[in-house]
Amino acid sequence: MKKSVFYHAGCPVCISAEHEILGLMDPSSVEIVHLGEDKSKIQQAENAGVKSVPALVTPTGNVLHINYGASMADVKG
């Protein structure tokens, strides 16, 4: 089974959203990607359609932008 991917940048909004997602979904079905710690995944996130974080990319490729923590430009620094 393909996992959902939750992208975030480590800000309080992102951490709160991560906790909510993990509480709602089976944690083994979600890959957590902290873009502040793993900048090599920024292009992957953008290619998936992520415009801001926190965002959840579903196994079908839908991007669910959750709240608003930071734009991808902010994440890139």
C-alpha positions as CSV (number, residue, x, y, z in Angstrom):
1,M,0.0,0.0,0.0
2,K,1.3,3.4,-0.9
3,K,1.6,5.8,2.0
4,S,0.3,9.4,2.4
5,V,3.1,11.9,2.8
6,F,2.8,14.7,5.4
7,Y,5.2,17.6,4.7
8,H,5.9,20.2,7.3
9,A,8.6,22.7,8.4
10,G,8.7,22.2,12.1
11,C,6.7,25.4,13.1
12,P,4.1,25.2,15.8
13,V,1.2,25.1,13.3
14,C,3.0,22.2,11.5
15,I,3.7,20.2,14.7
16,S,0.1,20.6,15.8
17,A,-1.2,19.4,12.4
18,E,1.3,16.5,12.5
19,H,-0.1,15.4,15.9
20,E,-3.7,15.6,14.6
21,I,-2.9,13.7,11.4
22,L,-1.2,10.9,13.4
23,G,-4.2,10.8,15.7
24,L,-6.6,10.4,12.9
25,M,-4.7,8.0,10.7
26,D,-2.7,4.8,11.2
27,P,0.8,6.2,11.8
28,S,2.2,3.4,9.7
29,S,0.3,4.7,6.7
30,V,1.9,8.2,6.8
31,E,5.4,9.2,5.9
32,I,6.4,12.3,7.9
33,V,8.8,14.7,6.0
34,H,10.3,17.6,8.0
35,L,11.4,19.9,5.2
36,G,13.4,22.1,7.6
37,E,15.6,19.1,8.5
38,D,15.6,17.4,5.0
39,K,15.8,20.1,2.4
40,S,16.5,17.5,-0.2
41,K,12.8,16.6,-0.2
42,I,11.7,20.2,-1.1
43,Q,11.7,19.4,-4.8
44,Q,9.7,16.2,-4.2
45,A,7.1,18.2,-2.3
46,E,6.8,20.9,-5.0
47,N,6.6,18.2,-7.7
48,A,3.7,16.7,-5.8
49,G,1.9,20.1,-5.8
50,V,2.7,21.3,-2.3
51,K,2.4,25.1,-2.2
52,S,2.6,25.6,1.6
53,V,3.1,23.5,4.7
54,P,1.7,21.7,6.5
55,A,0.3,19.6,3.7
56,L,-0.8,16.0,3.3
57,V,-0.3,14.3,-0.1
58,T,-2.7,11.3,-0.4
59,P,-1.8,8.0,-2.1
60,T,-3.9,9.2,-5.1
61,G,-1.8,12.3,-5.4
62,N,-4.3,14.8,-4.0
63,V,-2.7,17.6,-2.0
64,L,-4.5,18.7,1.2
65,H,-3.1,22.0,2.4
66,I,-3.8,22.1,6.2
67,N,-4.0,25.5,7.9
68,Y,-1.1,27.7,6.9
69,G,2.4,27.5,8.4
70,A,4.8,28.6,5.7
71,S,5.0,28.9,2.0
72,M,7.4,26.8,0.1
73,A,9.5,30.0,-0.6
74,D,9.8,30.4,3.2
75,V,10.8,26.8,3.6
76,K,13.5,27.2,0.9
77,G,14.9,30.1,2.9
